[in-house]
Amino acid sequence: MINFLIARLGDCLSKDLPGARAQNLMAPSVRPPGLDKFEGTNPLSSGVMILLFPADEGISTVFIKRTQGGAHSGQIALPGGKQEYSDQNLLHTAKRETFEEIGVKADLIRDIGVLTPLYVPHSNFVIQPVIGFVTFYPVFELQMEEVAEVIVVPIRQLFNPVNRKTMSFHHQGTEIIAPYYDTYGHQIWGATAMIISEFEVVFTSCIS
């Protein structure tokens, strides 16, 4: 059954994606809608992995909590990072970073497809989300310098409407309204939430 669902998801990802329309459903108020890049910028590239795997609660995925003191201190994110010169492509980047950060070997990850690239003004990065699948529940090995913990979430719980919430806070004198996914008390917001939002639209329309 799970192989059928993954195959169906791959087929859906190969068709037209909802793109910015779905991403902007979870965009914070400080982000102008439809922003692809700033004039004159030369953005850097990165790849992140939405890793799917079987669990007792059904198909699940994993997020990481960044360690304190880094560039994204304490944030909840997807495994991934900046494209290196030695990376063949952004799929390779996402797989390499997934292995480095949480210990899942690249050659065990089955490629399912990709989502729409997302530009992040704050860091001037373009993020390429990659969808991958492993046939087993992973044994995670954390890169302790960057990853404080892993957060495993069943897809059906992640996409439960009751777990989509909104918070507000002030940053440099500006009030920011930010929708987020509540996962066991962790707040997934910003670029990660926008990526997951597109994945939710694709997943729920494809597998229902």
CORDASUL-V818851 format. One record per residue. N is the residue number from 0. SS is DSSP state (h for helix, s for strand, l for the rest). PHI is phi as a letter, one per 20 degrees, with the letter a starting at -180 (none if undefined). OMEGA is omega in degrees with one decimal (999 if undefined). Layout:
N&SS&PHI&OMEGA + N&SS&PHI&OMEGA
//
This chain:
0&l&none&-177.0 + 1&h&f&177.5 + 2&h&f&176.6 + 3&h&f&-179.6 + 4&h&f&179.8 + 5&h&f&178.1 + 6&h&f&178.9 + 7&h&f&178.0 + 8&h&f&177.6 + 9&h&g&178.3 + 10&h&f&179.5 + 11&h&f&-179.4 + 12&h&f&179.9 + 13&l&e&-179.5 + 14&l&d&-180.0 + 15&l&g&-178.8 + 16&l&e&-179.7 + 17&l&f&171.6 + 18&l&l&-173.0 + 19&h&g&179.5 + 20&h&g&179.7 + 21&h&f&179.2 + 22&h&f&-174.2 + 23&h&f&175.2 + 24&h&f&-179.5 + 25&h&d&-179.3 + 26&l&e&174.4 + 27&l&f&-173.4 + 28&l&f&-178.2 + 29&l&e&-176.8 + 30&l&e&176.7 + 31&l&f&179.3 + 32&l&g&175.7 + 33&l&m&-177.5 + 34&l&f&179.9 + 35&l&e&177.5 + 36&l&a&174.8 + 37&l&e&178.0 + 38&l&g&174.6 + 39&l&n&-178.9 + 40&l&e&174.3 + 41&l&c&-171.3 + 42&l&f&173.7 + 43&s&e&-177.9 + 44&s&d&174.9 + 45&s&b&177.9 + 46&s&c&176.6 + 47&s&c&-174.3 + 48&s&d&164.4 + 49&s&e&-174.7 + 50&s&e&179.2 + 51&s&d&179.9 + 52&s&a&179.1 + 53&l&f&175.7 + 54&l&b&-179.7 + 55&l&g&-178.8 + 56&l&e&-177.3 + 57&l&o&-179.3 + 58&l&g&-176.9 + 59&s&c&175.1 + 60&s&c&-175.0 + 61&s&c&171.9 + 62&s&d&175.8 + 63&s&d&170.9 + 64&s&d&-179.1 + 65&s&f&177.4 + 66&l&f&177.8 + 67&l&f&174.1 + 68&l&n&179.6 + 69&l&e&-178.3 + 70&l&f&-179.5 + 71&l&c&-171.3 + 72&l&g&174.0 + 73&l&m&-176.2 + 74&l&f&173.3 + 75&s&e&-173.5 + 76&s&b&170.1 + 77&l&e&173.3 + 78&s&g&180.0 + 79&s&q&-178.9 + 80&s&r&-173.7 + 81&s&f&174.9 + 82&l&f&177.5 + 83&l&e&-178.6 + 84&l&g&-177.3 + 85&l&f&-180.0 + 86&l&f&-180.0 + 87&l&f&-179.3 + 88&l&a&-176.8 + 89&h&f&171.5 + 90&h&f&177.3 + 91&h&f&178.1 + 92&h&g&-177.5 + 93&h&f&179.7 + 94&h&f&179.6 + 95&h&f&-179.4 + 96&h&f&178.4 + 97&h&f&177.1 + 98&h&f&-177.5 + 99&h&f&-173.4 + 100&h&e&-176.6 + 101&h&c&169.2 + 102&l&n&177.1 + 103&l&e&-173.5 + 104&l&f&-175.5 + 105&h&g&-175.3 + 106&h&f&177.0 + 107&h&e&-176.8 + 108&l&e&177.7 + 109&s&e&179.6 + 110&s&f&177.6 + 111&s&d&-179.5 + 112&s&r&-179.3 + 113&s&c&172.9 + 114&l&d&-179.2 + 115&l&f&175.4 + 116&l&g&-178.2 + 117&s&c&176.7 + 118&s&e&179.5 + 119&s&d&-175.9 + 120&l&f&-174.5 + 121&l&g&-177.3 + 122&l&d&-177.8 + 123&l&l&175.6 + 124&s&d&165.4 + 125&s&d&-177.0 + 126&s&e&174.1 + 127&s&d&176.6 + 128&s&f&179.8 + 129&s&d&176.2 + 130&s&d&178.8 + 131&s&c&-177.3 + 132&s&b&169.6 + 133&s&c&-172.5 + 134&l&e&-175.0 + 135&l&c&173.6 + 136&l&f&-172.4 + 137&l&f&166.4 + 138&l&e&-172.4 + 139&l&e&174.0 + 140&l&c&-170.4 + 141&l&e&170.0 + 142&l&e&-166.3 + 143&l&f&179.9 + 144&l&f&-175.0 + 145&l&d&-172.5 + 146&s&d&-179.6 + 147&s&e&179.3 + 148&s&a&172.5 + 149&s&d&-179.6 + 150&s&c&179.3 + 151&s&e&-175.7 + 152&s&c&171.9 + 153&s&f&-178.2 + 154&h&g&-177.6 + 155&h&f&175.7 + 156&h&f&178.9 + 157&h&g&-175.8 + 158&l&e&175.5 + 159&l&f&-176.5 + 160&h&g&-179.4 + 161&h&f&-178.3 + 162&h&e&172.6 + 163&s&e&-174.0 + 164&s&c&-179.9 + 165&s&c&175.7 + 166&s&c&175.3 + 167&s&c&177.4 + 168&s&b&-179.7 + 169&s&d&176.5 + 170&s&c&-179.3 + 171&l&l&175.6 + 172&l&n&-179.4 + 173&s&d&175.0 + 174&s&f&-180.0 + 175&s&d&174.2 + 176&s&d&-174.3 + 177&s&c&170.4 + 178&s&f&-180.0 + 179&s&b&171.0 + 180&s&e&178.1 + 181&s&e&179.2 + 182&s&c&-179.2 + 183&l&l&178.9 + 184&l&n&175.9 + 185&s&e&-178.6 + 186&s&d&176.6 + 187&s&e&-175.7 + 188&l&c&178.8 + 189&h&m&-176.3 + 190&h&g&-179.2 + 191&h&f&178.4 + 192&h&f&179.1 + 193&h&f&176.4 + 194&h&f&-179.8 + 195&h&f&178.7 + 196&h&f&177.2 + 197&h&f&177.9 + 198&h&f&178.7 + 199&h&f&179.8 + 200&h&f&179.8 + 201&h&f&-175.4 + 202&h&f&-175.5 + 203&h&f&178.3 + 204&h&f&-176.6 + 205&h&e&-175.3 + 206&l&d&-177.9 + 207&l&c&999
//
